[in-house]
Amino acid sequence: MKKFFALIVTAVTLLSIVAAPLAGAAPFLTDPNGLTAGTRDAQTLDEALNVEGGELTFFNGDSDNALDWSIDIDAAKSSNRDLDSSKSNVSTTVFAQAGQILEFSYRVMSQQDCDFLIFYSNGQEIARWSGIMNYYAPLEKFVFPIPSSGEYTFSWVYEKDGQYSESWDTAWLDEVRVFDMIHVESIIVDEPREIPENGKYKLKYTVLPENATEKAVTFASSDPSVAAVSEDGMVTGVSEGCAEITVTSVDGGISSAVTVTVTNDARFANLYAYIQYDPIGGNQDFIAHFTDLAPDIIEHVLDIPDCPAVRPGTSSAAVAGNYVYGYTKPGIYSGDFYIIDLTTWEITFPAGEEAGDYLVYDMAYDHERQRMFAMATHYGSDFWLVEVDRRDGSITTIAEMNTLGKNAWGFTIDSEGNAYTILASDTGSYDRTDTGKLASVNLETGECSIIADTGIPTYFANTMEFDHDNQCIYWCNSLSNGLYILDYHTGETEFCGGLYNGGDYMAMFLPNDLEVSDPEQPTEPTPVPPTDTPEPTPVPPTDTPEPTPMPPTDTPEPTPVPPTDTPEPTPVPPTDTPEPTPVPPTDAPEPTPVPGTGAVSLIGLSIAVIAAGAGIITLRKKRE
């Protein structure tokens, strides 16, 4: 019964988790089928599309019978979803001066290269967009410089072809304004950087002032044979030496440079994670390799096979020695326990126990205690601190975690045996109102204590890993689309770079050279558990017969006592008599005397059981 009620609670919890991103994951991506009330609901189309204090007037439709745009919270969206060969149009007419800027924010979620959001100026197409943009990222901004003074009609059209639809099949528009251009005054680039050969990192720079209208820049290397740089600022170490990477603004040609030194011995973090979700390209469900220098550049390493889960996947992984340990994630419970050999990247599934009623969210190996710990939920609710047996994946419950009324996402342990997690609420995380709190975890009691607020919005798709070489925590936060270096003393964060396609990274791990007890775990399908379990158990059986033969159990063996031996040969007449000619009184009760009473007894027993069950249910309802 407990499991039945727990399953109901789990189902409701899952529905709330699935519904949460639709309820507030983005400013106006709230309801794919209609409008949802928000805190700043616009009352008119003008209010929805203008910036705060803006006075532009907008018009719906046109002479081509285009459909209107509708209000969606504090923005506007197209209204021709799933209508083949249709258009949805909104426009505004303004008088603008040469040198002024038209700026607007937009988002598209449509069939790639088939359904488009198109921007027109006086009937001339300026730009078009299609495909599925990152659901959780901020809206894209577009800037259009006014070429000459005069009257302009700006139009935004969501145009569909005659084929099928994809994703939300919608375009959104917001924050339209015309203003005087603010020019770039300076560019600040990051400190000189040392990278290894073949190492990559994203150049960090700041265009000032922060409200500069045109922040686009170009990149150049003084020596591409030493360090090359891409159009988006990705620097790659080619060979030993030094090179200058220059950043130049498109507006005004303002420049700044940084020196990059390429060596063949520089260290950087070789990280691995499970790509759970790719909102743009659908390239997901595999373990990928990346570095802290360029977390958005990934290398496909290993698929998690379907064994025999509903779908492949994993939300937990931890390194101990030359092996990675984790659980598949078929649904609301963890599935099969797996072991990955880091020397061969072969994955095996030991014939041991599964995680049972637990969903293991994250794991970490404690080198101080030489034990594997994990953080898990039970039936989809509450958080528990558990210990994992590396031989077969069996779980031992340690304590229910006190997460201070929040959810715990991510789990890691430092070199001294101190554990950490990130606390954030469910409701506030999707709408970015709640930020992740770095907290310590007591590995004996499960008590959590907040160290600091990271200031970064957080939800369930995040993972942590302690770097024993550099003594820091790497933290993948999918909601904020970034890899961070986290100071576990202060909670301060350093942004390393965005994630691949803005996707969900889970089960991050970082190989290390630290020794572990019982290091070499076999990778056969039946590793240590089967051979290890019988070793402790045979001792009791062989031990028990040794003490027992001494007492009275030994006496019957040499000279059996008549009373105990009599039933074996059946010499006793009373018991033998019914066999040749059974005495009616003794045999009669078996065939016929009790049928009536037997039936009554069975019926009575059934009624009693039913009544007892009803009583229990009634009692339970009363208690509830």
C-alpha positions as CSV (number, residue, x, y, z in Angstrom):
1,M,0.0,0.0,0.0
2,K,2.8,2.4,0.8
3,K,4.4,1.7,-2.6
4,F,1.0,2.4,-4.2
5,F,0.6,5.8,-2.5
6,A,4.2,6.5,-3.2
7,L,3.8,5.8,-6.9
8,I,0.9,8.3,-7.0
9,V,3.0,10.9,-5.3
10,T,5.8,10.2,-7.7
11,A,3.5,10.6,-10.7
12,V,2.2,14.0,-9.4
13,T,5.8,15.1,-8.8
14,L,6.9,14.1,-12.3
15,L,3.9,16.0,-13.8
16,S,4.9,19.1,-11.9
17,I,8.5,18.7,-13.1
18,V,7.4,18.4,-16.7
19,A,4.9,21.2,-16.4
20,A,7.4,23.6,-14.7
21,P,9.4,24.6,-17.7
22,L,6.1,25.3,-19.5
23,A,5.0,27.4,-16.6
24,G,7.9,29.8,-16.4
25,A,11.1,28.7,-18.0
26,A,11.3,31.8,-20.2
27,P,9.8,35.3,-20.1
28,F,7.0,34.4,-22.5
29,L,7.5,30.8,-23.6
30,T,4.9,29.7,-21.1
31,D,2.1,28.0,-22.9
32,P,2.6,26.5,-26.3
33,N,-1.2,26.6,-27.0
34,G,-2.2,29.9,-25.6
35,L,-1.6,32.6,-23.0
36,T,-0.7,32.2,-19.4
37,A,-1.1,34.9,-16.7
38,G,2.2,36.5,-15.7
39,T,3.4,39.2,-13.4
40,R,3.6,41.9,-16.1
41,D,0.8,41.0,-18.5
42,A,0.4,43.4,-21.3
43,Q,-3.1,44.7,-22.0
44,T,-2.5,45.9,-25.6
45,L,-0.3,44.9,-28.5
46,D,1.6,48.3,-28.1
47,E,2.3,47.6,-24.5
48,A,3.5,44.1,-25.3
49,L,5.9,45.1,-28.0
50,N,7.3,48.4,-26.7
51,V,10.2,48.7,-24.3
52,E,9.1,50.3,-21.0
53,G,8.1,53.8,-21.7
54,G,8.1,53.2,-25.5
55,E,5.5,54.9,-27.7
56,L,5.6,53.0,-30.9
57,T,2.2,52.0,-32.5
58,F,1.8,48.5,-33.9
59,F,-0.6,47.2,-36.5
60,N,-1.8,43.6,-37.1
61,G,-2.3,41.9,-40.4
62,D,-1.9,43.3,-44.0
63,S,-3.5,43.3,-47.4
64,D,-2.4,39.6,-48.0
65,N,-4.9,38.4,-45.4
66,A,-2.1,37.7,-43.0
67,L,-3.2,36.6,-39.5
68,D,-2.7,38.8,-36.4
69,W,-0.1,38.5,-33.7
70,S,-1.4,38.0,-30.2
71,I,-0.3,39.1,-26.7
72,D,1.8,36.5,-24.8
73,I,2.5,37.8,-21.2
74,D,4.6,40.9,-21.9
75,A,5.5,40.1,-25.5
76,A,3.8,39.2,-28.8
77,K,3.7,35.9,-30.7
78,S,2.6,34.7,-34.2
79,S,-0.8,33.1,-34.4
80,N,-0.6,30.8,-37.4
81,R,0.8,27.7,-35.6
82,D,0.2,24.5,-37.6
83,L,-1.5,26.4,-40.4
84,D,0.3,25.4,-43.6
85,S,1.1,28.0,-46.2
86,S,0.0,30.9,-43.9
87,K,1.5,34.2,-42.6
88,S,1.2,36.1,-39.4
89,N,2.2,39.8,-39.6
90,V,2.8,42.7,-37.3
91,S,4.2,46.1,-38.3
92,T,5.0,49.7,-37.1
93,T,5.6,52.9,-39.0
94,V,8.1,55.5,-37.6
95,F,10.0,58.6,-38.7
96,A,13.7,58.0,-38.0
97,Q,16.9,60.0,-38.4
98,A,20.0,58.7,-40.2
99,G,22.4,57.1,-37.7
100,Q,19.6,56.0,-35.4
101,I,19.1,52.4,-34.5
102,L,16.1,50.0,-34.6
103,E,16.5,47.2,-32.1
104,F,14.2,44.3,-31.2
105,S,14.3,41.0,-29.3
106,Y,13.1,37.8,-31.0
107,R,12.9,34.0,-30.7
108,V,11.9,31.3,-33.2
109,M,11.0,27.7,-32.6
110,S,10.1,26.3,-36.1
111,Q,11.0,23.7,-38.7
112,Q,14.5,24.4,-39.8
113,D,14.8,26.1,-43.3
114,C,11.0,25.8,-43.8
115,D,9.1,28.1,-41.5
116,F,10.7,31.6,-41.0
117,L,10.4,34.8,-39.0
118,I,11.2,37.5,-41.6
119,F,12.1,41.1,-40.8
120,Y,11.3,43.7,-43.5
121,S,12.1,47.4,-43.8
122,N,9.9,49.3,-46.3
123,G,9.0,46.0,-47.9
124,Q,12.6,44.9,-48.3
125,E,13.7,41.7,-46.6
126,I,16.5,42.5,-44.1
127,A,16.9,39.2,-42.2
128,R,15.2,35.8,-41.6
129,W,15.5,33.1,-38.9
130,S,14.3,29.5,-38.6
131,G,15.0,26.4,-36.5
132,I,14.7,25.8,-32.7
133,M,16.5,28.4,-30.6
134,N,17.6,27.6,-27.1
135,Y,14.6,27.5,-24.9
136,Y,16.3,28.7,-21.7
137,A,18.7,31.3,-23.2
138,P,17.8,35.0,-23.2
139,L,16.1,36.3,-26.3
140,E,18.3,37.2,-29.3
141,K,18.7,40.9,-30.1
142,F,18.8,42.3,-33.6
143,V,20.1,45.8,-34.5
144,F,19.3,47.6,-37.7
145,P,21.1,51.0,-38.4
146,I,18.8,53.6,-40.0
147,P,20.5,54.4,-43.4
148,S,18.9,57.8,-44.0
149,S,16.3,60.1,-42.5
150,G,12.7,59.4,-43.4
151,E,9.6,57.3,-42.8
152,Y,10.0,53.6,-42.3
153,T,7.6,50.7,-42.0
154,F,9.1,47.8,-40.2
155,S,7.3,44.5,-40.5
156,W,7.8,41.1,-38.8
157,V,6.2,38.1,-40.6
158,Y,6.1,34.5,-39.5
159,E,5.7,32.6,-42.7
160,K,5.0,28.9,-43.0
161,D,5.4,26.6,-46.0
162,G,3.0,23.8,-47.0
163,Q,4.9,21.0,-45.1
164,Y,4.5,19.7,-41.6
165,S,5.2,21.8,-38.5
166,E,7.9,21.2,-35.9
167,S,8.5,22.2,-32.3
168,W,6.3,25.1,-31.1
169,D,5.9,26.4,-34.6
170,T,5.9,30.0,-33.3
171,A,7.9,33.3,-33.4
172,W,8.0,35.8,-30.6
173,L,8.8,39.5,-30.7
174,D,9.5,42.0,-27.8
175,E,11.3,45.2,-26.8
176,V,11.1,47.1,-30.2
177,R,12.6,50.6,-30.0
178,V,14.2,53.3,-32.2
179,F,17.0,55.3,-30.5
180,D,20.2,57.2,-31.0
181,M,23.3,55.0,-31.4
182,I,25.7,54.7,-28.5
183,H,29.2,54.2,-29.9
184,V,31.9,51.8,-28.6
185,E,34.6,53.5,-26.5
186,S,36.9,50.7,-25.5
187,I,37.4,46.9,-25.3
188,I,38.8,45.0,-22.3
189,V,40.2,41.6,-22.9
190,D,41.1,38.9,-20.3
191,E,44.6,38.4,-18.8
192,P,47.4,36.7,-20.8
193,R,46.6,33.0,-21.1
194,E,48.7,29.9,-21.3
195,I,47.2,26.9,-23.1
196,P,48.6,23.5,-24.3
197,E,49.1,22.5,-27.9
198,N,45.7,21.5,-29.3
199,G,44.1,23.1,-26.3
200,K,41.1,25.4,-26.9
201,Y,39.5,28.3,-25.0
202,K,37.0,31.0,-25.6
203,L,38.5,34.5,-25.5
204,K,36.8,36.7,-22.9
205,Y,36.3,40.4,-23.6
206,T,34.1,43.3,-22.6
207,V,32.9,46.0,-24.9
208,L,32.4,49.4,-23.2
209,P,30.2,51.1,-22.5
210,E,27.9,48.3,-21.6
211,N,24.9,49.9,-23.4
212,A,26.9,50.3,-26.6
213,T,24.5,49.8,-29.5
214,E,26.8,47.8,-31.8
215,K,28.9,45.4,-29.8
216,A,30.0,43.1,-32.7
217,V,33.7,42.5,-32.9
218,T,36.3,40.7,-35.1
219,F,39.3,38.6,-34.1
220,A,42.8,38.2,-35.5
221,S,46.0,36.3,-34.6
222,S,49.5,37.8,-35.0
223,D,50.8,34.2,-35.7
224,P,48.2,31.6,-36.7
225,S,50.9,28.9,-36.8
226,V,51.2,29.4,-33.0
227,A,47.7,30.2,-31.9
228,A,44.7,30.4,-34.3
229,V,41.4,32.2,-33.5
230,S,38.0,31.5,-35.1
231,E,35.3,34.1,-36.0
232,D,33.6,33.6,-32.7
233,G,36.8,34.0,-30.6
234,M,37.7,30.4,-30.0
235,V,41.5,30.2,-29.6
236,T,43.4,27.0,-30.4
237,G,47.0,26.2,-29.5
238,V,48.9,25.1,-32.6
239,S,52.6,25.0,-31.6
240,E,54.9,26.2,-28.9
241,G,55.4,30.0,-28.9
242,C,53.6,33.3,-28.3
243,A,51.0,35.1,-30.4
244,E,48.8,38.1,-29.9
245,I,45.0,37.8,-30.3
246,T,43.4,41.1,-31.3
247,V,39.7,42.0,-30.7
248,T,38.4,44.9,-32.9
249,S,34.9,46.5,-32.7
250,V,32.9,46.8,-35.9
251,D,31.7,50.2,-34.6
252,G,34.6,52.6,-34.7
253,G,37.4,50.0,-35.1
254,I,38.4,50.1,-31.4
255,S,41.0,47.4,-30.7
256,S,42.6,45.5,-27.8
257,A,44.9,42.5,-27.7
258,V,46.0,39.7,-25.4
259,T,49.1,37.5,-25.4
260,V,48.6,33.7,-25.7
261,T,51.4,31.4,-24.8
262,V,51.3,27.9,-26.2
263,T,53.2,25.2,-24.4
264,N,53.4,21.4,-24.5
265,D,53.0,20.9,-20.8
266,A,50.2,23.2,-19.7
267,R,47.5,21.5,-17.6
268,F,43.8,21.8,-18.1
269,A,40.8,19.8,-16.9
270,N,39.7,16.9,-19.1
271,L,36.1,16.6,-18.1
272,Y,33.4,14.1,-19.2
273,A,29.6,14.4,-18.9
274,Y,26.5,12.8,-20.2
275,I,24.7,15.0,-22.7
276,Q,21.1,14.4,-21.7
277,Y,19.4,17.0,-23.9
278,D,20.3,19.0,-27.0
279,P,17.6,21.6,-27.6
280,I,19.0,22.6,-31.0
281,G,20.4,19.7,-32.9
282,G,19.0,16.7,-31.0
283,N,22.6,15.3,-30.6
284,Q,22.2,13.7,-27.2
285,D,22.2,10.6,-25.0
286,F,25.9,9.9,-25.0
287,I,29.0,10.6,-22.8
288,A,31.1,13.4,-24.2
289,H,34.6,14.8,-23.5
290,F,35.3,18.5,-23.1
291,T,37.7,20.8,-21.3
292,D,37.2,23.8,-19.0
293,L,38.8,26.0,-21.7
294,A,36.0,25.2,-24.2
295,P,33.0,23.4,-22.6
296,D,30.9,23.9,-25.7
297,I,33.3,21.9,-27.9
298,I,32.6,18.2,-27.2
299,E,33.9,14.9,-28.4
300,H,31.6,11.9,-28.6
301,V,33.1,9.1,-26.3
302,L,30.5,6.5,-25.4
303,D,26.9,5.6,-25.7
304,I,25.0,4.3,-22.7
305,P,23.3,1.2,-24.1
306,D,19.7,0.4,-23.4
307,C,20.1,-2.4,-20.9
308,P,17.2,-3.1,-20.5
309,A,15.9,0.4,-19.6
310,V,13.1,2.2,-21.3
311,R,15.6,4.6,-22.7
312,P,19.3,5.0,-22.3
313,G,20.8,7.6,-20.1
314,T,22.4,8.3,-16.7
315,S,22.2,11.1,-14.2
316,S,25.0,9.8,-11.9
317,A,28.7,8.9,-12.3
318,A,31.8,8.9,-10.2
319,V,35.5,7.9,-10.7
320,A,37.4,5.6,-8.4
321,G,40.8,4.4,-9.8
322,N,40.6,3.4,-13.4
323,Y,36.8,3.0,-13.4
324,V,33.7,5.1,-13.6
325,Y,30.6,3.8,-11.7
326,G,27.0,4.9,-12.3
327,Y,23.4,3.9,-12.9
328,T,21.3,4.1,-16.0
329,K,18.2,6.2,-15.8
330,P,15.2,4.6,-17.4
331,G,12.6,6.7,-15.6
332,I,11.8,7.8,-12.1
333,Y,14.1,5.1,-10.6
334,S,17.7,4.3,-11.4
335,G,18.2,1.2,-13.5
336,D,21.2,-1.0,-14.1
337,F,24.5,-0.4,-12.3
338,Y,27.4,0.0,-14.8
339,I,31.2,0.1,-14.7
340,I,33.3,1.9,-17.4
341,D,36.9,0.9,-17.8
342,L,38.8,4.2,-18.4
343,T,41.7,2.4,-20.2
344,T,39.5,0.8,-22.8
345,W,36.1,2.7,-22.5
346,E,34.3,-0.6,-22.3
347,I,31.1,-0.6,-20.4
348,T,29.8,-3.6,-18.4
349,F,26.8,-4.3,-16.3
350,P,27.6,-6.4,-13.2
351,A,24.9,-9.0,-12.3
352,G,24.2,-7.3,-9.0
353,E,21.4,-5.4,-7.4
354,E,19.8,-2.3,-8.9
355,A,19.2,1.0,-7.1
356,G,15.8,-0.3,-6.0
357,D,13.3,2.5,-5.2
358,Y,16.0,5.1,-5.5
359,L,16.8,7.5,-8.3
360,V,20.5,8.3,-7.9
361,Y,21.1,11.9,-8.8
362,D,24.8,12.2,-8.4
363,M,27.7,10.2,-7.0
364,A,31.2,10.9,-5.6
365,Y,34.1,8.8,-4.3
366,D,35.5,9.8,-0.9
367,H,39.2,9.2,-1.0
368,E,39.5,10.0,2.7
369,R,37.2,7.3,3.8
370,Q,37.6,5.1,0.7
371,R,33.9,4.8,0.2
372,M,31.4,5.6,-2.6
373,F,28.6,8.0,-1.6
374,A,25.6,9.1,-3.6
375,M,22.6,11.5,-3.3
376,A,19.3,10.0,-4.3
377,T,15.5,10.5,-4.1
378,H,13.1,7.9,-2.8
379,Y,10.0,7.3,-4.9
380,G,10.6,10.7,-6.5
381,S,10.4,12.7,-3.2
382,D,12.8,13.6,-0.4
383,F,16.6,13.3,-0.7
384,W,18.7,10.6,0.8
385,L,22.4,10.1,1.5
386,V,23.3,6.6,0.5
387,E,26.4,4.4,0.1
388,V,27.1,2.5,-3.1
389,D,28.9,-0.9,-3.2
390,R,31.3,-0.6,-6.2
391,R,31.2,-4.3,-6.7
392,D,27.5,-4.7,-7.6
393,G,25.8,-1.3,-7.2
394,S,23.8,-2.3,-4.1
395,I,22.8,0.6,-2.0
396,T,22.9,1.1,1.8
397,T,20.8,4.0,3.2
398,I,22.7,6.3,5.5
399,A,20.3,9.1,6.3
400,E,17.5,11.3,5.0
401,M,19.1,14.6,4.0
402,N,17.9,17.8,5.6
403,T,18.0,20.0,2.5
404,L,16.5,23.1,4.3
405,G,13.3,22.9,2.4
406,K,14.9,23.0,-1.0
407,N,16.0,20.4,-3.6
408,A,19.6,19.2,-3.8
409,W,21.1,19.1,-7.3
410,G,24.7,17.9,-7.8
411,F,27.0,16.2,-5.3
412,T,30.8,16.0,-4.9
413,I,33.5,15.3,-2.3
414,D,36.8,17.1,-1.9
415,S,40.2,15.6,-1.1
416,E,39.7,15.8,2.7
417,G,36.3,14.0,2.6
418,N,34.0,17.1,2.8
419,A,30.9,16.8,0.7
420,Y,29.0,19.5,-1.2
421,T,25.7,20.0,-3.0
422,I,23.7,22.8,-4.6
423,L,20.3,23.7,-3.1
424,A,17.5,25.3,-5.1
425,S,13.8,25.3,-5.0
426,D,11.6,23.7,-7.8
427,T,9.2,26.5,-8.3
428,G,11.7,29.3,-8.3
429,S,14.4,27.6,-10.4
430,Y,12.4,27.5,-13.7
431,D,11.5,31.1,-13.7
432,R,15.0,32.1,-12.6
433,T,13.9,33.7,-9.3
434,D,15.8,31.2,-7.2
435,T,19.6,30.9,-7.3
436,G,21.8,27.9,-6.4
437,K,23.1,27.8,-2.8
438,L,26.4,26.0,-2.3
439,A,26.0,23.8,0.8
440,S,28.1,21.3,2.7
441,V,26.7,17.8,3.4
442,N,27.4,15.9,6.6
443,L,28.2,12.3,5.4
444,E,27.0,10.8,8.7
445,T,23.8,12.6,9.3
446,G,22.8,14.1,5.9
447,E,22.5,17.6,7.3
448,C,23.1,20.4,4.8
449,S,24.5,23.8,5.8
450,I,24.5,26.7,3.3
451,I,28.0,28.1,2.6
452,A,27.1,30.9,0.1
453,D,24.6,31.9,-2.5
454,T,26.2,31.5,-6.0
455,G,23.8,34.1,-7.5
456,I,23.2,31.8,-10.5
457,P,19.7,30.5,-11.4
458,T,19.6,26.7,-11.0
459,Y,17.4,23.7,-11.7
460,F,17.7,19.9,-11.7
461,A,20.0,19.6,-14.8
462,N,23.3,20.4,-13.2
463,T,26.3,18.3,-12.0
464,M,29.4,18.9,-9.9
465,E,32.9,17.4,-9.8
466,F,35.9,18.1,-7.6
467,D,39.2,18.6,-9.3
468,H,41.8,17.1,-6.9
469,D,44.7,18.6,-8.9
470,N,43.5,22.2,-8.9
471,Q,41.5,22.0,-5.7
472,C,38.3,23.5,-7.0
473,I,34.8,22.4,-8.0
474,Y,33.6,22.3,-11.6
475,W,29.9,23.0,-11.9
476,C,27.8,22.5,-15.0
477,N,24.6,24.5,-14.8
478,S,22.3,23.9,-17.7
479,L,19.7,26.5,-16.8
480,S,22.3,29.2,-16.9
481,N,24.1,27.5,-19.8
482,G,27.5,27.5,-18.4
483,L,30.5,25.6,-16.9
484,Y,31.7,27.3,-13.7
485,I,34.7,27.0,-11.4
486,L,33.3,27.1,-8.0
487,D,35.3,28.1,-4.9
488,Y,34.0,25.7,-2.3
489,H,35.1,28.0,0.6
490,T,33.3,31.2,-0.5
491,G,30.8,30.1,-3.2
492,E,32.4,32.5,-5.7
493,T,32.1,31.4,-9.3
494,E,34.3,31.9,-12.4
495,F,32.5,31.4,-15.8
496,C,34.5,29.0,-18.1
497,G,32.2,29.1,-21.1
498,G,28.8,28.1,-22.4
499,L,27.6,24.5,-22.9
500,Y,27.2,22.6,-26.2
501,N,24.1,23.9,-27.9
502,G,22.8,25.1,-24.5
503,G,22.1,21.5,-23.6
504,D,21.7,19.6,-20.3
505,Y,25.0,18.1,-19.0
506,M,24.6,15.4,-16.3
507,A,26.8,12.9,-14.5
508,M,30.1,14.8,-14.9
509,F,33.3,13.1,-13.9
510,L,37.0,13.9,-14.0
511,P,39.6,11.1,-14.0
512,N,42.4,11.4,-11.5
513,D,45.6,9.6,-10.3
514,L,44.6,9.1,-6.7
515,E,44.8,5.6,-5.2
516,V,41.8,3.8,-4.0
517,S,41.4,0.8,-1.9
518,D,40.6,-2.4,-3.8
519,P,41.5,-0.6,-7.0
520,E,41.2,-3.1,-9.8
521,Q,37.5,-4.0,-10.2
522,P,36.8,-6.7,-12.8
523,T,34.8,-5.7,-15.9
524,E,33.2,-9.0,-16.6
525,P,29.4,-9.1,-16.5
526,T,29.6,-10.8,-13.1
527,P,32.3,-9.0,-11.2
528,V,33.0,-9.3,-7.6
529,P,29.4,-9.6,-6.2
530,P,28.6,-13.2,-7.0
531,T,32.0,-14.5,-6.0
532,D,32.2,-12.2,-2.9
533,T,28.8,-12.9,-1.5
534,P,29.2,-16.7,-1.1
535,E,32.5,-16.2,0.8
536,P,31.0,-14.7,3.9
537,T,27.9,-16.9,3.8
538,P,29.5,-20.3,3.7
539,V,31.1,-19.7,7.1
540,P,27.9,-19.9,9.1
541,P,26.7,-23.2,7.6
542,T,30.0,-25.0,8.1
543,D,30.3,-23.5,11.6
544,T,26.8,-24.4,12.8
545,P,27.1,-28.2,12.4
546,E,30.3,-28.2,14.5
547,P,28.8,-26.9,17.7
548,T,25.4,-28.5,17.3
549,P,26.5,-32.2,17.2
550,M,27.7,-31.9,20.8
551,P,24.3,-31.5,22.5
552,P,21.2,-33.7,22.3
553,T,21.2,-33.7,18.6
554,D,24.1,-36.1,18.6
555,T,22.4,-38.6,21.0
556,P,19.8,-39.9,18.5
557,E,22.5,-40.8,16.0
558,P,24.5,-43.4,18.0
559,T,21.5,-44.9,19.9
560,P,18.1,-43.5,18.9
561,V,15.6,-43.1,21.7
562,P,12.6,-45.3,21.2
563,P,10.0,-42.6,21.5
564,T,11.6,-40.6,18.7
565,D,12.3,-43.6,16.6
566,T,8.8,-45.1,16.8
567,P,7.1,-43.0,14.2
568,E,9.7,-44.0,11.6
569,P,9.0,-47.8,11.5
570,T,5.3,-47.1,12.4
571,P,5.0,-49.9,14.9
572,V,2.5,-48.2,17.2
573,P,-0.9,-49.8,16.7
574,P,-3.1,-46.7,17.3
575,T,-1.5,-45.0,14.3
576,D,-1.5,-48.2,12.2
577,T,-5.1,-49.3,12.9
578,P,-6.8,-46.7,10.6
579,E,-4.8,-47.9,7.7
580,P,-6.2,-51.5,7.3
581,T,-9.7,-50.7,8.4
582,P,-10.1,-47.1,9.3
583,V,-12.3,-46.4,12.3
584,P,-15.4,-44.5,11.1
585,P,-15.3,-41.9,13.9
586,T,-11.7,-40.9,13.1
587,D,-12.1,-41.0,9.3
588,A,-15.6,-39.5,9.2
589,P,-14.6,-35.9,10.2
590,E,-12.4,-35.7,7.2
591,P,-14.9,-36.4,4.4
592,T,-18.3,-35.3,5.6
593,P,-18.8,-34.0,9.1
594,V,-17.1,-30.6,8.6
595,P,-18.1,-29.6,5.1
596,G,-20.8,-27.3,6.4
597,T,-18.6,-25.8,9.1
598,G,-15.6,-25.7,6.8
599,A,-17.5,-23.6,4.2
600,V,-18.9,-21.4,7.0
601,S,-15.3,-21.0,8.4
602,L,-14.0,-20.0,5.0
603,I,-16.8,-17.6,4.3
604,G,-16.4,-16.2,7.8
605,L,-12.7,-15.9,7.4
606,S,-13.2,-14.1,4.1
607,I,-15.7,-11.7,5.6
608,A,-13.3,-11.1,8.5
609,V,-10.5,-10.3,6.2
610,I,-12.6,-8.0,4.1
611,A,-13.9,-6.3,7.2
612,A,-10.4,-6.0,8.6
613,G,-9.3,-4.4,5.3
614,A,-12.2,-2.0,5.3
615,G,-11.4,-1.2,8.9
616,I,-7.8,-0.5,8.1
617,I,-8.8,1.7,5.1
618,T,-11.4,3.5,7.3
619,L,-8.9,4.0,10.1
620,R,-6.3,5.2,7.6
621,K,-8.8,7.7,6.1
622,K,-9.7,8.9,9.6
623,R,-6.1,9.4,10.4
624,E,-5.6,11.2,7.2
